[in-house]
């Protein structure tokens, strides 16, 4: 099947719509600041607030109106050009930018029907797979009965697996006979939303695979490990056949109990909102996506976020979710420490060692990765784990062993 390449003009149209939305957002921010400052001191009851709003409303309304008209004009013009202009620019560069935009704003892009929103798909050999037996036979003529699904992290796409000339999936295909299948998804959506979608795709993949599936393994990097855990849970609830085929799950630097930067972002929101003059700027922190805020604690279930204010400060709202039954589960953590001498090694710059290994001060939340199912890569940053020879050696050893269940 030919790859579903994005039309360049559709991307431009999506970018223009995003820019117009950003213009409206900045206008709202400036207007709020104008009202706050122009309203006078709170001590005096803000006597100027009413006149300020009355005088400035037509100005800000006009700005929003112009933005809407410009947006509609750009969208219409680009629609006319869509049949005349082909794709342009570097595909890899555009894809990388698109992955970042989806990571930060992906939920908004999806909700607004923006062409920049990434749709989840499974890929092999740089092409999108049609999950139908005949199409899979044509797309993967050397299909084996050993499936390896690789799930990338936040703000990345499947190309992130190729780093410094090395690809864990391609190497495992050569050495252990797996057929690597790469997941591409909108990392700005809730992790549980992506987990549900992945469970559905895996069910279709296993049902249509052109040879009998002997085993299925999943390797997830960063957020990808959380999406995989969510998919396992939702596959169990739906009684999917692929769950019975799943033998191995490896999580590389996955923030099972949250990522440091998102927790910092939540504190920034709170501090900005504490003062009425800085409060309007707090909305800048609220542009980050549902996927990003899920990383505060590592939320993988719908009930972790449904009906909650995802920007509210508070304790961990998650319902504990153990590792999937009947699956050999493994975890790899990275640390910038050069050796094991440090009793509390720092993380990889994004994820702490304890979070990556599923450790938690509350026993009910600790994930039961056996001692022999854990590994720490020293002197490694978050993305460096995708190319480290020692990480690959560990990964290869675990998949070669393929234990029947987590110990």
C-alpha positions as CSV (number, residue, x, y, z in Angstrom):
1,X,0.0,0.0,0.0
2,X,1.3,3.4,-0.9
3,X,2.0,5.7,2.1
4,X,-0.7,8.2,2.9
5,X,1.5,11.3,2.5
6,X,0.1,14.6,3.7
7,X,-0.7,17.2,1.2
8,X,1.6,20.2,1.7
9,X,-1.2,22.7,1.2
10,X,-3.3,20.9,3.8
11,X,-0.4,21.3,6.2
12,X,-0.2,25.0,5.4
13,X,-4.0,25.3,5.9
14,X,-3.7,23.6,9.2
15,X,-0.8,25.9,10.2
16,X,-2.8,29.0,9.2
17,X,-5.8,27.9,11.3
18,X,-3.5,27.2,14.2
19,X,-1.9,30.7,13.8
20,X,-5.4,32.3,13.8
21,X,-6.4,30.5,16.9
22,X,-3.1,31.6,18.5
23,X,-3.9,35.2,17.5
24,X,-7.3,35.0,19.2
25,X,-5.7,33.5,22.3
26,X,-3.1,36.2,22.6
27,X,-5.8,38.8,22.1
28,X,-7.8,37.3,25.0
29,X,-4.6,37.4,27.1
30,X,-3.9,41.1,26.3
31,X,-7.5,42.0,26.9
32,X,-7.5,40.3,30.3
33,X,-4.3,42.1,31.3
34,X,-5.8,45.4,30.1
35,X,-8.8,44.9,32.3
36,X,-6.8,43.9,35.3
37,X,-4.4,46.9,35.2
38,X,-7.0,49.4,34.0
39,X,-9.6,48.4,36.6
40,X,-7.6,50.0,39.4
41,X,-6.6,48.6,42.8
42,X,-8.7,45.8,44.2
43,X,-8.6,47.6,47.6
44,X,-10.9,50.3,46.1
45,X,-13.3,47.9,44.5
46,X,-11.7,48.3,41.1
47,X,-13.8,51.4,40.2
48,X,-12.5,51.6,36.6
49,X,-13.2,48.0,35.6
50,X,-16.6,48.7,34.0
51,X,-15.5,51.7,31.9
52,X,-12.3,49.9,30.8
53,X,-14.3,46.9,29.6
54,X,-16.8,49.2,27.8
55,X,-14.1,51.3,26.0
56,X,-11.9,48.4,25.0
57,X,-14.5,45.8,24.0
58,X,-15.0,47.2,20.4
59,X,-11.2,47.2,19.9
60,X,-10.6,43.6,20.9
61,X,-13.8,42.5,19.2
62,X,-12.5,44.1,16.0
63,X,-9.1,42.2,16.3
64,X,-10.9,38.9,16.7
65,X,-13.2,39.7,13.7
66,X,-10.2,40.5,11.5
67,X,-8.5,37.3,12.6
68,X,-11.5,35.3,11.7
69,X,-11.8,36.9,8.3
70,X,-8.1,36.4,7.6
71,X,-8.3,32.8,8.7
72,X,-11.2,32.1,6.4
73,X,-9.5,33.8,3.5
74,X,-6.3,31.9,3.9
75,X,-8.2,28.6,4.3
76,X,-10.1,29.3,1.1
77,X,-7.1,30.3,-0.9
78,X,-5.1,27.3,0.1
79,X,-8.0,25.0,-0.7
80,X,-8.0,26.4,-4.3
81,X,-4.3,25.8,-4.5
82,X,-4.4,22.3,-3.2
83,X,-4.8,20.7,-6.6
84,X,-2.0,22.9,-8.1
85,X,0.8,22.7,-5.6
86,X,2.6,19.4,-4.7
87,X,4.4,18.4,-1.6
88,X,7.5,20.4,-0.8
89,X,10.3,20.6,1.7
90,X,12.1,17.9,3.6
91,X,9.7,15.1,4.6
92,X,11.7,14.3,7.7
93,X,11.9,17.9,8.9
94,X,8.2,18.4,8.4
95,X,7.4,15.2,10.1
96,X,9.5,16.1,13.1
97,X,7.8,19.5,13.4
98,X,4.4,17.9,13.1
99,X,5.2,15.4,15.9
100,X,6.2,18.2,18.2
101,X,3.1,20.3,17.4
102,X,0.9,17.3,18.0
103,X,2.7,16.6,21.3
104,X,2.0,20.1,22.6
105,X,-1.4,20.8,21.0
106,X,-2.6,17.5,19.6
107,X,-5.8,17.4,21.5
108,X,-6.8,20.8,20.2
109,X,-5.8,19.9,16.7
110,X,-8.0,16.7,16.8
111,X,-11.0,18.5,18.4
112,X,-10.9,21.3,15.9
113,X,-10.5,19.0,12.9
114,X,-7.2,20.6,12.0
115,X,-5.3,18.9,9.1
116,X,-2.2,18.9,11.2
117,X,-3.6,16.3,13.6
118,X,-1.8,13.0,13.4
119,X,-4.0,9.9,13.0
120,X,-2.9,6.7,14.7
121,X,-1.5,4.1,12.3
122,X,0.8,1.1,12.2
123,X,3.8,1.3,9.8
124,X,6.4,-1.0,8.3
125,X,9.2,-0.1,5.9
126,X,8.3,3.6,6.0
127,X,4.7,2.9,4.8
128,X,1.3,2.9,6.4
129,X,-0.1,-0.6,6.8
130,X,-3.7,-1.4,5.6
131,X,-4.9,-4.0,8.1
132,X,-6.3,-6.4,5.6
133,X,-4.7,-9.8,4.9
134,X,-4.1,-9.3,1.2
135,X,-2.6,-5.8,1.7
136,X,-0.4,-7.0,4.5
137,X,0.9,-9.9,2.4
138,X,1.9,-7.4,-0.3
139,X,3.3,-4.9,2.1
140,X,5.2,-7.4,4.3
141,X,6.1,-10.3,2.0
142,X,8.7,-11.6,4.5
143,X,6.2,-11.6,7.4
144,X,7.2,-13.8,10.3
145,X,5.0,-15.2,13.1
146,X,6.9,-13.0,15.6
147,X,5.5,-9.5,15.8
148,X,7.4,-6.6,17.4
149,X,5.4,-3.4,17.9
150,X,7.5,-0.3,18.8
151,X,5.7,2.8,20.3
152,X,7.5,6.1,20.3
153,X,7.5,8.8,23.0
154,X,5.9,12.2,23.4
155,X,6.5,14.8,20.7
156,X,8.2,12.1,18.5
157,X,7.2,9.8,15.7
158,X,8.3,6.4,14.5
159,X,11.5,7.9,13.0
160,X,12.8,8.5,16.5
161,X,13.7,4.8,16.7
162,X,16.5,5.4,14.1
163,X,19.2,7.2,16.0
164,X,22.9,7.4,15.2
165,X,22.4,4.8,12.5
166,X,20.8,2.3,14.9
167,X,17.2,1.1,15.2
168,X,16.3,-1.3,18.0
169,X,13.5,-2.7,15.9
170,X,15.6,-3.4,12.7
171,X,18.4,-5.0,14.8
172,X,15.9,-7.3,16.6
173,X,14.5,-8.3,13.2
174,X,17.9,-9.2,11.9
175,X,19.0,-11.1,15.0
176,X,15.8,-12.6,16.5
177,X,13.5,-12.9,13.4
178,X,10.9,-10.4,14.5
179,X,8.8,-8.4,12.0
180,X,9.0,-4.8,13.3
181,X,5.8,-2.7,13.2
182,X,6.1,0.9,14.2
183,X,3.3,2.9,15.8
184,X,2.6,6.5,14.9
185,X,0.2,8.4,17.1
186,X,-0.9,11.9,18.2
187,X,0.9,12.2,21.5
188,X,-1.1,15.2,22.6
189,X,-4.2,13.1,23.2
190,X,-4.9,11.4,26.5
191,X,-2.8,8.3,27.0
192,X,-5.9,6.2,27.6
193,X,-7.4,7.5,24.4
194,X,-4.3,6.4,22.5
195,X,-4.3,3.1,24.5
196,X,-7.8,2.3,23.4
197,X,-7.0,3.1,19.8
198,X,-3.8,1.0,19.9
199,X,-5.8,-2.0,21.4
200,X,-8.2,-1.8,18.4
201,X,-5.3,-1.6,15.8
202,X,-3.5,-4.5,17.4
203,X,-6.7,-6.6,17.3
204,X,-7.1,-5.8,13.6
205,X,-3.4,-6.5,12.9
206,X,-3.3,-9.9,14.6
207,X,-6.6,-10.9,12.9
208,X,-5.3,-10.0,9.4
209,X,-1.7,-11.0,9.8
210,X,-0.8,-13.2,6.8
211,X,0.9,-16.0,8.8
212,X,-0.1,-17.5,12.2
213,X,1.0,-15.2,15.1
214,X,3.4,-17.2,17.4
215,X,4.1,-14.3,19.7
216,X,3.7,-10.5,20.1
217,X,6.1,-8.2,21.8
218,X,5.8,-4.5,22.5
219,X,8.6,-2.1,23.2
220,X,7.6,1.4,24.3
221,X,9.9,4.4,24.7
222,X,8.9,7.0,27.2
223,X,5.1,7.8,26.8
224,X,5.0,4.8,24.4
225,X,5.3,2.5,27.4
226,X,2.4,4.1,29.1
227,X,0.3,3.9,25.9
228,X,1.2,0.2,25.7
229,X,0.2,-0.5,29.4
230,X,-3.2,1.3,28.8
231,X,-3.7,-0.8,25.6
232,X,-3.1,-4.0,27.6
233,X,-5.7,-3.0,30.1
234,X,-8.3,-2.0,27.5
235,X,-7.6,-5.1,25.4
236,X,-8.3,-7.3,28.5
237,X,-11.6,-5.5,29.2
238,X,-12.6,-6.0,25.6
239,X,-11.4,-9.6,25.5
240,X,-9.2,-9.0,22.5
241,X,-7.4,-11.9,20.9
242,X,-4.1,-10.0,20.7
243,X,-3.8,-10.0,24.5
244,X,-3.4,-13.7,24.5
245,X,-0.6,-13.5,21.9
246,X,1.3,-10.8,23.9
247,X,4.4,-12.4,25.5
248,X,6.7,-9.5,26.3
249,X,6.4,-5.8,27.2
250,X,9.5,-3.7,27.5
251,X,9.3,-0.1,28.8
252,X,12.3,2.2,28.1
253,X,12.4,5.3,30.2
254,X,8.6,5.3,30.7
255,X,7.4,7.7,33.4
256,X,5.1,5.2,35.2
257,X,4.8,7.6,38.1
258,X,5.1,10.9,36.2
259,X,7.7,13.1,34.6
260,X,9.6,15.9,36.3
261,X,9.0,18.6,33.8
262,X,5.2,18.3,33.8
263,X,5.1,18.4,37.6
264,X,7.2,21.6,37.4
265,X,4.7,23.0,34.8
266,X,1.8,22.5,37.2
267,X,3.6,24.4,39.9
268,X,4.3,27.3,37.4
269,X,0.5,27.4,36.7
270,X,-0.2,27.7,40.4
271,X,2.4,30.4,41.1
272,X,1.2,32.5,38.1
273,X,-2.4,32.3,39.3
274,X,-1.6,33.4,42.8
275,X,-1.4,37.1,41.8
276,X,-4.2,38.8,40.0
277,X,-1.8,40.8,37.8
278,X,0.1,37.6,36.7
279,X,-3.1,35.4,36.6
280,X,-3.8,36.1,32.9
281,X,-0.5,34.6,32.0
282,X,-1.4,31.3,33.7
283,X,-3.4,30.5,30.6
284,X,-0.2,30.3,28.7
285,X,0.6,27.1,30.7
286,X,-2.8,25.7,29.8
287,X,-2.0,25.4,26.1
288,X,-0.2,22.1,26.9
289,X,-2.0,19.1,25.7
290,X,-3.9,16.3,27.6
291,X,-1.1,14.0,26.8
292,X,1.4,16.2,28.5
293,X,-0.7,16.7,31.6
294,X,-1.2,13.0,31.8
295,X,2.6,12.7,32.3
296,X,2.3,14.6,35.7
297,X,1.6,11.3,37.5
298,X,1.6,8.8,34.6
299,X,-2.2,8.5,34.1
300,X,-3.1,5.6,31.9
301,X,-6.9,5.1,32.6
302,X,-9.9,7.2,31.6
303,X,-11.0,7.6,35.2
304,X,-7.6,9.2,36.0
305,X,-8.7,12.3,34.2
306,X,-12.4,12.1,33.3
307,X,-14.4,14.8,35.0
308,X,-11.3,16.4,36.5
309,X,-9.6,19.8,35.9
310,X,-6.3,18.6,34.5
311,X,-4.6,21.8,35.4
312,X,-5.7,21.8,39.0
313,X,-3.0,21.4,41.7
314,X,-3.5,18.4,43.9
315,X,-2.5,14.9,44.8
316,X,-2.1,11.8,42.6
317,X,-5.7,10.9,41.4
318,X,-4.8,7.7,39.7
319,X,-6.3,4.3,40.3
320,X,-3.4,1.9,40.6
321,X,-3.0,-0.3,37.5
322,X,-0.7,-3.4,37.9
323,X,1.4,-4.8,35.1
324,X,-0.6,-7.0,32.7
325,X,-1.1,-10.6,33.7
326,X,0.6,-13.4,31.7
327,X,3.2,-11.0,30.2
328,X,6.9,-10.8,30.9
329,X,7.3,-7.1,31.7
330,X,10.7,-5.3,31.8
331,X,11.8,-1.8,32.5
332,X,14.9,0.2,31.5
333,X,15.8,3.5,33.2
334,X,18.4,6.0,32.2
335,X,20.6,8.2,34.4
336,X,23.1,10.8,33.8
337,X,25.2,9.4,36.7
338,X,28.3,7.7,35.3
339,X,28.2,4.7,37.7
340,X,26.2,2.9,40.4
341,X,28.0,4.6,43.3
342,X,25.2,7.2,43.8
343,X,22.5,5.8,46.1
344,X,19.9,8.1,44.5
345,X,21.0,8.5,40.9
346,X,19.5,11.3,38.9
347,X,17.2,10.5,36.1
348,X,17.8,10.8,32.4
349,X,16.9,14.5,32.3
350,X,13.2,13.9,31.8
351,X,12.3,10.8,33.8
352,X,13.6,9.7,37.2
353,X,15.0,6.3,37.8
354,X,12.3,5.4,40.3
355,X,9.5,6.4,37.9
356,X,11.0,4.5,35.0
357,X,11.4,1.3,37.2
358,X,7.9,1.6,38.5
359,X,9.0,2.2,42.1
360,X,6.7,4.2,44.4
361,X,6.6,5.0,48.1
362,X,3.1,3.5,48.3
363,X,3.3,-0.3,47.8
364,X,-0.1,-0.4,46.0
365,X,1.3,1.8,43.3
366,X,4.7,0.0,42.8
367,X,4.9,-1.9,39.6
368,X,6.1,-5.5,40.0
369,X,9.1,-5.5,37.7
370,X,11.2,-8.4,39.0
371,X,14.8,-7.6,39.9
372,X,16.1,-9.4,36.8
373,X,13.6,-7.5,34.7
374,X,15.1,-4.1,35.6
375,X,18.1,-2.4,34.1
376,X,19.7,1.0,34.6
377,X,21.8,2.6,31.8
378,X,24.4,4.9,33.2
379,X,25.6,8.1,31.6
380,X,22.6,8.1,29.3
381,X,20.1,10.9,28.5
382,X,16.4,10.2,27.6
383,X,16.9,9.9,23.8
384,X,20.3,8.4,24.0
385,X,18.7,5.2,25.3
386,X,17.4,4.6,21.7
387,X,20.9,4.1,20.4
388,X,23.0,2.8,23.3
389,X,24.7,-0.6,22.6
390,X,24.2,-1.7,26.2
391,X,20.5,-0.9,26.1
392,X,20.1,-2.9,22.9
393,X,22.1,-5.9,24.4
394,X,19.7,-5.9,27.4
395,X,16.7,-5.6,25.2
396,X,17.9,-8.4,23.0
397,X,18.6,-10.7,25.9
398,X,15.2,-10.2,27.4
399,X,13.4,-10.8,24.1
400,X,15.5,-13.9,23.4
401,X,14.5,-15.3,26.8
402,X,10.8,-14.5,26.3
403,X,9.6,-15.5,29.8
404,X,6.0,-16.7,30.0
405,X,5.0,-14.2,32.7
406,X,6.4,-11.4,34.8
407,X,8.3,-12.6,37.8
